[in-house]
Every structure is written in C-alpha cells, then in structure tokens.
C-alpha cells in the first residue's frame, strides 16, 4: 500500500539487539523532557486614609514543557509541547468605619490556562503521505499489534485546551459589641471552565492486528505488520471535539460570634448557608443518562401464545439533553446546605489550648460531576 510505505519511512531503523527475537525490543533511545517552573509574586498596598487601605496581590506560575518523541526520524511526528500557566490574584479593601465596625471587601480570581499541541499539527503530513481520510491536518496514529506487538507511531492524542477560571467576590462586616466580636458576610463562587477533552483533535487513529492476513491453518497467531503493509486497517477513529463553556455558581452567607466568656475563655459559634446550583453549559452542549426519566422507547409487554411484543423491563432510564423540558443544569440545585461551626480558646499564664469542629463541603468538581456529560455528539 503506498500510504503504508510512506508511513514506513518514519519508523526508525533497529539499533539494539534485545534478545533472541530480532523483531521486538530492537530500538533503544534516551530522550529528555524539559519542564521548567517559573514563579512570580507581587503585592501593592495603597493607603487612601488612616481608615481605608487597598491591597492587591498576585501570584503567577508558568510551566512550559517539551516532550520529545522516540523515533528521531522526524521530531514532529510523535512529540508535543505544552504550557501550564496559573494565576492567583486578589484585591482587598479594608475600611475602618468606626473603632467598633470594620468592613472588608475582597475579590479573588484564580485561573489555570493549559495548552497542549502535537508538533505535527499543521505540517501537511496527510498530503505528504497521500492519506486522504485525515480529519485534522496532523500525522496519523498508527497502532500495530499481533503476535510480535510491533508498537505504534505518531501519538496524536496529546492535544488539549483548558481555561479554568474561578471568581469569588465577598464581603465581611466585623462588629465589636461588648464581649462579642460579630462577623457577618457573604460570598459568591463562580466557576467557569472553558475546555476541550484531552485528545480533542485527532486526524485519525488506525489499528492493524493481522486479522486479514492470518491463516487459519497456521493457528490464531496474527502479524499486524502484514496488514499494515497492505493498508488493511481493522479499525479507524478520529476526533474533533469543541471547547465547552461549563459554568457553576455557589452563593453563600455566614455569621459568627466570638464570645469572650471570661478573660481566659473565648467561644466561637457560627454557621454558613450555601447554595449549589449545578453545572450547565452555555450552549447547552450537555447530556447524560438519567435513571429517573421515562424511556420513550418503552412499550408494555403483550403476551400472546408463544409470541410476545413490547420491550418490557424497567420503563425508566433514558438520555437527557440540555434544555429538554426547560432543564439546563446537570444537577438539581441544592439550597438547604447549613454548615455549623464551633470552637474555643482557653489560656492560662503559660498555656493556650484551642479547638474546634465544623461541617464543610467540597464544590462539585467539573471533572468528577460533568466531564462525562459535556460535549455530547462532539466526537466524529
């Protein structure tokens, strides 16, 4: 096959004798992956007046990386580059309204921006190989198996885009009243994930397992390389997945009382109320299996003699797609989350003992709760 012969040129020549079988373990190479880390810090304080101060802080870290391939016939074929960049910033305004009343307003912003790209992208390898079925302009993924397990070429699944943002505006009022220090406040957590699944672009993955050239009289052993030379691929797949705009919001409010019972004993009593609204996608590219939905394909069994019609079984369980019946969220909103907290501080002349307990929750992770439901219908 002319395409197979063109791809064959990108396989390296054997340079190592791995044992009695000269067809496997016959290539050895050392390569270096570069992944330096750089971190930057900054802070600025502005004193508007004796009662008002603004603080701005930022932390940036950057992790570019280069991942070489192993063939060295053409460095672009099975190598990829990436960059992981993250920001953590905050702006805080502290206003002393009176000696017993202070307001603290803060806006936090966190961002992780990751980009991975196969180095064969845009290099016109499909035209060079004479391969007409590429879905993306990049080198194909070749998987050769069989009794010798010859291996593959062109890892085309190392492409991805992740842009994950979190914004958290909040405000806290502190009021000192007698033996009480009271804190009241609220916060809104806004999660915004603009990402494509790992391996979002793939020109084509072809597998050769020797099924077409196998001889029944020789047993069940197969030689995938033989099928490869003839261009007889057992399977083919490609990907072109869009970037999804996933969103989730969590408003919350809290109150706390630091009560000085005695000069050496302070009790902390508080509670937090939180709402979790569930993940949605801005363009409604969302769907999942819902075991509570009525299955429209279900029909009541009808028995007549030895024949029966109808699907039978459980009538519930069907696919849900965003904006069906007005529903756009993957999870139902939870609005009854109450989280009590309590603590104490007791001191003597030379000893201080502190303790506390409380209920805490973890936000719904997009990876854990929405990753398998996003981008429905995006794979080709």
C-alpha positions as CSV (number, residue, x, y, z in Angstrom):
1,X,0.0,0.0,0.0
2,X,1.6,3.4,-1.0
3,X,0.4,5.2,2.2
4,X,1.9,2.4,4.3
5,X,5.2,2.6,2.5
6,X,5.2,6.4,3.1
7,X,4.5,5.9,6.8
8,X,7.1,3.2,7.0
9,X,9.8,5.8,6.3
10,X,9.1,7.5,9.7
11,X,9.9,4.3,11.6
12,X,13.5,4.3,13.0
13,X,16.0,1.6,11.9
14,X,16.8,-1.0,14.6
15,X,19.8,-0.1,16.7
16,X,19.6,-2.6,19.6
17,X,19.6,-6.3,20.0
18,X,17.1,-7.0,22.7
19,X,17.3,-10.8,22.6
20,X,16.8,-13.9,20.5
21,X,13.8,-12.4,18.7
22,X,15.2,-9.7,16.4
23,X,11.7,-8.3,15.6
24,X,10.9,-6.9,19.0
25,X,12.9,-4.8,21.6
26,X,15.3,-3.8,18.9
27,X,15.3,0.0,19.3
28,X,16.7,2.0,22.2
29,X,17.0,5.7,22.7
30,X,17.4,8.2,25.5
31,X,15.3,11.4,25.4
32,X,15.0,14.4,27.7
33,X,11.7,16.1,28.7
34,X,12.0,19.7,29.6
35,X,9.5,21.1,32.1
36,X,10.9,24.2,33.9
37,X,8.9,26.0,36.5
38,X,8.9,29.8,36.9
39,X,7.1,31.6,39.8
40,X,6.4,35.3,40.2
41,X,5.0,37.2,43.2
42,X,3.8,40.8,43.5
43,X,1.9,43.0,46.0
44,X,0.9,46.6,46.3
45,X,-0.6,48.5,49.2
46,X,-2.4,51.8,48.9
47,X,-3.3,53.8,52.0
48,X,-6.1,56.1,51.0
49,X,-6.5,57.4,54.5
50,X,-6.0,56.3,58.1
51,X,-9.2,54.3,57.9
52,X,-9.0,52.9,54.4
53,X,-6.4,50.6,52.8
54,X,-6.4,48.8,49.5
55,X,-4.2,45.7,49.0
56,X,-3.5,44.0,45.7
57,X,-1.6,40.7,45.4
58,X,-0.8,38.3,42.5
59,X,1.0,35.0,42.1
60,X,1.9,33.6,38.7
61,X,3.5,30.3,37.9
62,X,4.3,29.0,34.4
63,X,5.3,25.5,33.4
64,X,6.2,25.2,29.7
65,X,7.2,21.7,28.7
66,X,8.7,20.0,25.7
67,X,8.0,16.3,25.2
68,X,10.2,14.7,22.5
69,X,9.3,11.6,20.6
70,X,11.3,8.5,20.3
71,X,11.8,8.0,16.6
72,X,14.1,10.9,15.8
73,X,13.5,10.3,12.1
74,X,11.2,13.3,12.2
75,X,11.0,15.1,15.6
76,X,7.5,16.4,14.9
77,X,5.8,13.0,14.3
78,X,5.3,11.9,17.9
79,X,6.4,14.8,20.0
80,X,4.3,17.5,21.6
81,X,4.6,20.8,23.6
82,X,2.5,22.1,26.4
83,X,2.2,25.1,28.8
84,X,0.5,25.2,32.2
85,X,0.0,28.7,33.4
86,X,-1.8,29.7,36.6
87,X,-2.8,33.0,38.2
88,X,-3.9,33.7,41.7
89,X,-4.9,37.3,42.3
90,X,-6.9,39.3,44.9
91,X,-7.9,42.8,45.6
92,X,-8.9,43.7,49.2
93,X,-10.3,46.9,50.6
94,X,-10.4,47.3,54.4
95,X,-12.4,50.2,55.7
96,X,-12.5,51.1,59.4
97,X,-15.9,52.8,59.7
98,X,-15.5,53.3,63.5
99,X,-13.4,51.8,66.3
100,X,-16.0,49.0,66.6
101,X,-17.0,48.5,63.0
102,X,-14.8,47.3,60.1
103,X,-15.8,46.3,56.5
104,X,-13.5,44.1,54.4
105,X,-14.4,43.6,50.7
106,X,-12.4,41.3,48.6
107,X,-12.5,40.0,45.0
108,X,-10.4,36.9,44.3
109,X,-9.6,35.5,40.8
110,X,-7.9,32.2,40.0
111,X,-7.1,31.0,36.5
112,X,-5.4,27.9,35.1
113,X,-4.6,28.1,31.4
114,X,-3.3,24.9,29.8
115,X,-2.4,24.3,26.2
116,X,-1.1,21.1,24.7
117,X,-0.4,20.6,21.0
118,X,1.0,17.8,18.8
119,X,4.0,19.2,16.9
120,X,2.8,17.5,13.7
121,X,-0.2,19.9,13.7
122,X,-0.5,22.0,10.5
123,X,2.6,20.4,8.9
124,X,0.7,18.9,6.0
125,X,1.6,15.3,6.8
126,X,-1.6,13.8,5.3
127,X,-0.7,15.3,1.9
128,X,2.9,14.1,2.2
129,X,1.7,10.6,3.0
130,X,-1.0,10.6,0.3
131,X,-3.6,9.9,3.1
132,X,-7.0,11.2,2.0
133,X,-9.1,10.5,5.1
134,X,-7.5,12.8,7.7
135,X,-10.0,14.8,9.8
136,X,-7.3,17.1,11.1
137,X,-4.0,18.3,9.5
138,X,-1.6,16.2,11.6
139,X,0.3,12.9,11.5
140,X,-2.0,9.8,12.0
141,X,-1.8,7.5,15.0
142,X,-0.6,4.1,13.8
143,X,-1.1,1.1,16.1
144,X,0.4,-2.2,15.0
145,X,-0.3,-5.3,17.1
146,X,-0.3,-9.0,16.7
147,X,2.0,-11.8,17.9
148,X,5.0,-9.5,17.9
149,X,3.3,-6.4,19.2
150,X,5.4,-4.2,17.0
151,X,4.1,-0.9,18.5
152,X,2.8,2.4,17.2
153,X,3.8,5.6,15.7
154,X,2.6,9.2,15.8
155,X,0.9,9.8,19.2
156,X,-1.8,12.2,18.0
157,X,-3.8,12.4,21.2
158,X,-1.7,14.9,23.1
159,X,-3.8,17.9,22.3
160,X,-5.9,19.8,24.7
161,X,-7.1,23.3,25.8
162,X,-8.1,24.0,29.4
163,X,-9.0,27.5,30.6
164,X,-10.4,27.2,34.1
165,X,-11.4,30.4,36.0
166,X,-12.8,31.0,39.5
167,X,-14.1,34.4,40.6
168,X,-15.0,34.9,44.3
169,X,-16.3,38.3,45.3
170,X,-17.1,38.5,49.1
171,X,-17.7,41.0,51.8
172,X,-17.3,40.7,55.6
173,X,-18.5,43.1,58.3
174,X,-16.9,42.9,61.8
175,X,-18.7,44.5,64.7
176,X,-17.3,44.6,68.2
177,X,-20.1,44.8,70.8
178,X,-19.2,44.4,74.5
179,X,-17.7,40.9,74.9
180,X,-18.9,39.9,71.4
181,X,-17.0,40.1,68.1
182,X,-19.6,39.5,65.5
183,X,-18.8,38.7,61.8
184,X,-21.4,38.7,59.0
185,X,-20.8,38.3,55.3
186,X,-21.5,36.7,52.0
187,X,-19.6,35.2,49.1
188,X,-20.3,34.1,45.5
189,X,-18.2,31.4,44.0
190,X,-18.3,31.4,40.2
191,X,-16.6,28.6,38.3
192,X,-16.0,28.9,34.6
193,X,-14.4,26.0,32.7
194,X,-13.7,26.6,29.0
195,X,-12.1,23.4,28.0
196,X,-11.9,20.6,25.5
197,X,-11.4,17.0,26.5
198,X,-7.9,15.6,26.4
199,X,-7.1,14.5,22.8
200,X,-9.7,16.8,21.4
201,X,-8.1,16.7,18.0
202,X,-7.1,13.6,16.2
203,X,-6.5,13.3,12.5
204,X,-7.1,9.6,12.6
205,X,-6.1,6.5,14.5
206,X,-5.6,3.3,12.6
207,X,-5.1,-0.2,14.1
208,X,-3.6,-3.2,12.4
209,X,-3.8,-6.5,14.2
210,X,-3.2,-9.1,11.4
211,X,-6.7,-10.4,11.2
212,X,-6.8,-10.0,7.4
213,X,-3.6,-11.8,6.7
214,X,-4.0,-14.5,9.4
215,X,-4.0,-18.1,8.1
216,X,-6.4,-20.5,9.8
217,X,-4.1,-23.4,9.0
218,X,-1.3,-21.7,11.0
219,X,-3.3,-21.3,14.2
220,X,-4.6,-18.0,15.6
221,X,-1.3,-16.0,15.6
222,X,-1.5,-12.8,13.7
223,X,1.1,-10.4,12.4
224,X,-0.3,-6.8,12.4
225,X,2.6,-5.6,10.4
226,X,1.5,-7.6,7.4
227,X,-1.9,-5.9,7.5
228,X,-0.2,-2.6,7.8
229,X,1.9,-3.1,4.7
230,X,-1.3,-4.0,2.7
231,X,-3.2,-1.0,4.2
232,X,-5.9,-3.3,5.7
233,X,-6.9,-1.4,8.9
234,X,-9.1,-3.2,11.4
235,X,-10.4,0.0,13.0
236,X,-10.3,3.7,12.4
237,X,-11.3,6.6,14.7
238,X,-10.9,10.4,14.7
239,X,-11.8,13.3,17.0
240,X,-12.6,16.9,16.6
241,X,-14.2,18.0,19.9
242,X,-15.3,21.5,20.6
243,X,-14.5,23.7,23.5
244,X,-17.2,23.6,26.1
245,X,-18.2,26.5,28.3
246,X,-19.2,24.9,31.6
247,X,-20.5,27.1,34.4
248,X,-21.5,26.6,38.1
249,X,-22.3,29.2,40.8
250,X,-22.4,28.8,44.6
251,X,-23.7,31.8,46.7
252,X,-23.2,31.6,50.4
253,X,-23.7,33.6,53.6
254,X,-22.2,33.3,57.1
255,X,-22.5,34.6,60.6
256,X,-20.1,34.1,63.6
257,X,-19.8,35.2,67.2
258,X,-16.5,35.3,69.1
259,X,-17.8,35.5,72.7
260,X,-15.4,36.2,75.4
261,X,-17.0,34.3,78.3
262,X,-14.1,35.0,80.7
263,X,-10.8,36.8,80.4
264,X,-9.2,33.4,79.5
265,X,-12.0,31.6,77.7
266,X,-13.4,32.5,74.3
267,X,-16.1,30.6,72.4
268,X,-16.6,30.7,68.6
269,X,-20.1,29.9,67.3
270,X,-21.1,30.3,63.7
271,X,-22.9,28.9,60.7
272,X,-22.7,29.1,57.0
273,X,-25.6,28.7,54.5
274,X,-24.7,27.7,50.9
275,X,-26.4,27.0,47.6
276,X,-25.1,24.8,44.9
277,X,-26.7,25.4,41.5
278,X,-25.3,22.6,39.4
279,X,-23.2,22.6,36.3
280,X,-24.6,23.8,33.0
281,X,-23.1,24.6,29.6
282,X,-23.5,28.0,27.9
283,X,-24.5,26.5,24.6
284,X,-26.4,23.5,26.1
285,X,-23.8,21.1,24.8
286,X,-24.6,18.8,27.7
287,X,-26.3,15.5,28.2
288,X,-26.2,12.3,30.3
289,X,-28.1,9.2,31.2
290,X,-30.8,9.8,33.8
291,X,-32.3,6.7,35.5
292,X,-35.4,8.7,36.6
293,X,-36.5,9.7,33.1
294,X,-39.3,7.8,31.4
295,X,-37.9,5.9,28.4
296,X,-39.9,6.9,25.3
297,X,-38.9,3.6,23.6
298,X,-40.6,1.6,26.3
299,X,-43.6,-0.4,25.3
300,X,-45.8,-2.6,27.6
301,X,-45.2,-6.3,27.0
302,X,-48.1,-8.1,25.3
303,X,-48.0,-11.9,25.5
304,X,-50.0,-14.0,23.0
305,X,-49.3,-17.7,22.9
306,X,-45.6,-18.3,22.3
307,X,-45.2,-14.8,20.9
308,X,-44.7,-11.6,22.7
309,X,-44.3,-7.9,21.8
310,X,-43.0,-4.9,23.6
311,X,-39.7,-4.1,25.2
312,X,-40.7,-4.9,28.8
313,X,-38.3,-4.3,31.7
314,X,-38.0,-1.1,33.5
315,X,-39.8,1.8,31.9
316,X,-37.4,4.4,33.4
317,X,-33.9,5.3,32.3
318,X,-33.2,7.5,29.2
319,X,-30.8,10.1,27.8
320,X,-31.3,13.6,28.9
321,X,-30.1,16.6,26.8
322,X,-29.8,20.2,27.9
323,X,-32.9,22.4,27.5
324,X,-35.2,19.4,27.4
325,X,-38.4,20.5,29.2
326,X,-36.6,23.7,30.2
327,X,-33.9,21.9,32.2
328,X,-30.3,23.1,31.5
329,X,-28.5,22.0,34.7
330,X,-26.8,18.7,35.0
331,X,-27.5,18.5,38.8
332,X,-30.6,19.8,40.6
333,X,-30.0,22.9,42.7
334,X,-29.3,22.2,46.4
335,X,-30.5,25.1,48.5
336,X,-30.7,23.6,52.0
337,X,-27.0,23.4,53.0
338,X,-26.4,24.6,56.6
339,X,-22.9,24.2,58.0
340,X,-22.5,24.8,61.7
341,X,-19.0,25.6,63.2
342,X,-17.8,25.9,66.8
343,X,-14.6,26.4,68.6
344,X,-12.9,27.6,71.8
345,X,-9.7,29.2,73.1
346,X,-8.7,28.7,76.7
347,X,-5.5,30.1,78.2
348,X,-3.5,30.1,81.4
349,X,-0.4,32.0,82.3
350,X,1.9,29.8,80.1
351,X,-0.5,27.7,78.1
352,X,-3.1,28.2,75.3
353,X,-5.4,25.4,74.2
354,X,-7.6,25.8,71.1
355,X,-10.0,23.5,69.4
356,X,-13.0,23.4,67.1
357,X,-15.2,21.4,64.8
358,X,-17.5,22.1,61.9
359,X,-19.2,20.8,58.8
360,X,-17.6,21.6,55.4
361,X,-18.4,20.7,51.9
362,X,-16.4,20.4,48.7
363,X,-17.6,22.1,45.5
364,X,-18.9,19.9,42.7
365,X,-15.8,19.2,40.6
366,X,-16.3,19.6,36.9
367,X,-14.1,16.7,36.3
368,X,-15.9,14.4,38.7
369,X,-19.5,15.5,38.0
370,X,-19.7,16.9,34.5
371,X,-16.7,15.6,32.4
372,X,-18.6,12.6,31.0
373,X,-21.7,14.6,30.2
374,X,-20.2,17.5,28.3
375,X,-19.8,17.8,24.5
376,X,-22.4,15.2,23.7
377,X,-22.3,14.4,20.0
378,X,-18.9,16.1,19.6
379,X,-16.9,13.1,18.6
380,X,-16.7,12.2,14.9
